């Protein structure tokens, strides 16, 4: 795109991008340091060095700011363009992905923002919809596609409802994460894969 600014005029696009990134960083930092309930638009603005009107011009709420900041953060991760592994061994691939999910859950950089978004999404239907559509659904589709490949290869019985099958893996993990009553470990996710793939009855 050609720069049509008069000579010597400030580049507002760069200034806006700097402000946006400062707001992202401020929102993520405050949620981690003080918790979601104590994080405010005013606090984010002060931390980012912008006016709160700037934030309201771009986002309707602090939840919207946090969601976009977290999506940006996830996109910057080394595995931001992540593809589900397909080694030909479905169980091994599922174990690898679920172990990585547990590691991410325990990462303090991600833990506070994702908990805040999950909790707010229960209260605010619009936040919940955006949380699911923009954050969860892309990940669940990767699971579904990997199961579809396994089904086509004959590793799973034909005719499965693949979305329900995906929930057998991620549902229990999410449940344990939300309750915080039992530890989330690699051993636990390995058991999830074993139970979901092979069932509970004697083999």
Secondary structure, DSSP 4 states (H G I P E B T S, - for coil): ----PPTT---HHHHHHHHHHHHHHHHHHHHHHH-TTT--HHHHHHHHTS-HHHHHHH-SSHHHHHHHHHHHHHHHSTTTT-----SS-HHHHHHHHHHHHHHHHH-HHHHHHHHHHHHHHHH-HHHHHHHIIIIIHHHHHHHHHHHHHHHHTTSS-TT--HHHHHHHHHHHHHHHHHH--S---HHHHHHHHHHHHH-SS--
